[in-house]
């Protein structure tokens, strides 16, 4: 499906396959529920409720990444802008509400270089709201929203240069290693000589701090995790009992990631009518729903190099919990 919505202040292009952002769910879920170790794709967290729950997570006291990233942007945005060659276009992948992006937009305006902002997100409602708000707040710039799954439709982003393509919020940590490598290679192929890639990464630190960020006292992260079951119930006519599962998040020191799962609290059989299948869970059985990889600078430099990128600049918050890095296409 492709449908533009344009006003004199902003435009939003929708590039989603038939079935919208949930297209492909049936095949993904069938494959995930029939593996010896069950898995669900984190792609299906982000219906409208899931997107709002994640926005709520970013404001939790235990969830430090958003605060740390905002601190870096507030203190270093001018440097970031200069290091990125004073780009005319800011393209933000997974933009959400763009709450913290305004700091970077302000720095680009101060440098008199900003011409276009492009928020890219899989949620059409949030993208439209973001595009409209930014257009209201920033006179004289073009705002072009793009609704798509940027992992699948990366090549749809605007090509005008010089530009900076930003992936903030530590989202890169949710990619499995092979998936991450493929994504970064595609980014490197998109970058012109003047373009830069701005990446937010959570850093390796003590396990207690890491695990607390994904096991908040208010249970918002647990609701977000279980919401994927509600999506399956609605979209695939499944009968998951959300109360029959509990949220589990633990640090995996071997893989350097937080492993996020749902644990069955009882022996149960779930019917997925749209797939004409049943999935049996034993009491205590766990199903992975997401990973969140943490990084160190040397490791990230190697990951960049393998993808044809070169790390050029590195900024952290005062406590060294989180980093923003800038990369260019390697010669």
N, C-alpha and C positions, 0 to 999 in steps of 0.2 A: 504494500500500500504506500502511495506517495501522495501527500496532500499538503500544499503550502497554505499558510495563513499569514496574510500580510496586512500591516497597517502602515501609516506614514511614519511610525516610530520604530517598528521592529518587524521581523519576519520569523516564522517558524516553519521549517520543512520537516515533514514526517516521512521517514524511510524505514518502514517496518514491513516484514513479510506478511502474507495472509495469516491471520491468527494473532497479529500484533506481537508484543514483546514476549509472549508466552509460546510463540511458534517453536515447534521442535520439542516441546515438553514431553509429549507422549513417548517418543523414542528415548529421550534422556532418562525419564523416570523408569521405563521398563528395564533399560540397561542397568540403571543404578540399583533397583530393588531386586534384581536377579543375580547380582554378584555375591560371591561368598561373604565379602565384607561390604555391606550396603552403603551407598553414597547417594546424595542428592546434590545437584548443581546449585551453588549459591546464586546463580543467575535468577532463580525463582523466588528469592527473598523480596525482590523489589517490585511488588505491586504497589498501589498507592499507599496502603497501610504500612507496608514494609519500608517504603521510602520515608514515611513520616516517623516511624519508630527509629530508623537510623539517625534521622535528624535529632531525635530525643537523646539517643545514645551519645552523640557528640557533645551534649551539654552536661553529661553526668560527671560528678566529681572524680570518680575513679578512672574515667576515660581521658587520659592525658594527651593523646596524639593531637586532637584538634586544638587544644590550648597551646601546645608547644609549636605546632605549625603556625598558628596565628601570631605567636610571639616572634617567630622568625620573620614572618611577612611584615609585621609592624616595624621591626628593627632593621631589616635588611632589604626592604622592597626597592629602595632606590638603587642599591648595589645590584640587585637581581636584574632590574631594568637595564642598567648600563651594561652588565655582563652579557645580557641577551641581545645586545646591539640595538637597544631602543626600538623594540618591535612595533610595527604598525597594527598587528593583529594578535590578540590573545585568544587562543582556542583552548577551552577547558573541557577535558574529558571527564565524564561523571560529575558534572557541575553541581547537581542538586540545587540547593537554594542560593549557591554562590555567596554565602554569608561572609566568608573570610577573603574571598577573591577581590572584594571591593578595595582592600588595601593595595593590592597590586594594580588594580585599575587606576586608583588615585595616583600612584607613582608614575604610571605611564602617561597620565594626563599632565602631571607636573613636568614631565620631560618633553611634553608637546609632541608625542609620537603616536598616541593611541588613535586609531581610526575605526577599528572593528573589534567587537567582542562576540565570540561564538560559544555559547554554552551548549554542550553535547550531553544528552542524558537519555536513558531508556524510558523514563516516565514523561509522557506527553504533558500531563497536567503541571508537573513541577517545572518543566522546561518552558512552557508558555508563561507561567507565573514569573519565573526568573527573568525571561527576556523582557517582559513588560515592565517589571520593576527596575531593571537596569536602564532601560530606555527612558523611564521617567526620571531616574536619578542623574543620568549623565547625558546632558544635552550635547548634540553635535557629533555623537559617535553612532556608527551603524551597529545594530544588534541583530545577529542572525542565529536563531536557535536551530538546533538540529536534533531531531528525535530519532535515535537509532541505537543499536547495540554496537558501541564503538569497537568492541573486540572483533566483531564480524564485519563491520562497515567502516573501518578506519579510513579507507581511501575516499570516503564521501566528504571528508572535512575540507573546508575551503583551502585553496592553494596560494592565495595572495601572500607575498612576502614583502619585507621580513616579518617573521611571525615567531611566536613562542607557543609550543604545544605543551599544555600543563596537565599532569595527572597527579592530583593532590590527594590528601587524606590517607595515604598509605595503601591505596587500592591495589597497587602492584603486588602487595603481599598476599592477596587473595588468589593470585594466579599460581597454578602448579608450575614447577620448574620448566617443563617443556613448553607449556602454554605461554609462560612469561618470556621465554627465549624467542618464540615465534612472534609475539606481539612487539617486542623491542626491535627485532629485525625489520618488521614492517614500518615502525617509526623511523628507523634509520634511513629506509628507502624513501620516505616522504620528505625528509629534511633537505632543504637547499643549503647552499654554503653559508647563508646568513641566518638561517633558522636555528632555533635552539629548543631543546626538550627539557622541561622543568618537572622534576619528579620528587614527590614526597615519600619518604621511607621511615618507618619506625625502626629503631635501632635495638640491637641485642642489649639486654640489661638483666637485672636480677629477676628470677622467676616470680617472686611474690608480687612485684609491681606489674609484671606482665599478666599474670593470672587474674589479679584484682580488676584489671581493665576490662576483662571479658566475663566477669562474674559479679556484676554490680549489685549493691545491696537492695536496690529498688526492683530488681528483676526485669528491667527493661530489655537487657540483652537476651534474657531467656524468652521473653515474649517475641522478640525479633526472630530468634532462632525457630521457635515453634510456629511462627507465622507461615513458614514454608509449607507446613502441613495443612494449614487453612487454605493456602493457594491450591494445593493438590486436591483438597476436598471440593473446592468450588469448580476448578477447571477440568478435573478428571473424574468427577463424581465418586471420589474416594470417601471412606468413612474413618479416617484417622481420628482417634480420641486424643485431643491435645493434652488432656490431663493424665493420659496414660504414658506420657513421655516426660523426661526431665532433661534440662539443659546441662551439658558438660563441656567445660573448656579447660584444657591443661597444656602446660608447656612441654614441647618435645625437643629436648636438647640436641638430639642427633640431627634432626632436620631443620632446626632453628625456626620452628614455627609454633604458634598456638593452634592446637588441634581442637576444633569445635564440632561437637557431636550432639545427637539426641539419643538418650538411653531409654529403652523400654522398661517400664516399671512392672510389667507382668507378661505372662505368656499370652499372646494375642495374635489374631489373624486379621489383617486389614484388607478390605475389598476395594479394588480400584475398578469400578464398573466400566469406565470408558476404555480401559485396556483389557477388559475381560480377564482379569488376573487377580490373584490373592498373594499377599506377602505375609509370611509368618515371622513373628518376632518372639524370641524367647526372653524370659525375664532377665534383665541385665544386659541384653544385647545392645550394642551401640551402632549408630549409623552416622557417618561423617556428613556434615553439611557445609563446612567451610574450613579453610586454613588461613592463617595470617602470619606470613613469614616476616622475620626480623632480619636486619642487615647490619653489616659493619662496612666501613668505607673500602677496605681492600677487596672484600668480596664483591661489592657492587661495581667497583672498577673492572674486575674481571668479567662480571656479567655484561656490563656495557661493551667491553672489548669484543666478546664473543658475538655480540649483536651488530658489530660495526659502528659502535658509538664510542666517544671519548669523553670522559668526565673532565669538565673544565673548571667548575666552581662547586664549593661545598659550604653549607651553612648549617649550624645546629643551634638549638635553644641553649640557654645559659646552663642547664643541667646536663646537656648532652644526651637527652632522651630520644631526640627525633632529628631528622636531617632533611633539608632540601638540597638537591643537587641539580646542576645544570650540565647538559651534555650536548655535543654537536656530532655531526656525522664524521666519522674518522676518515682521514685521507686514504 
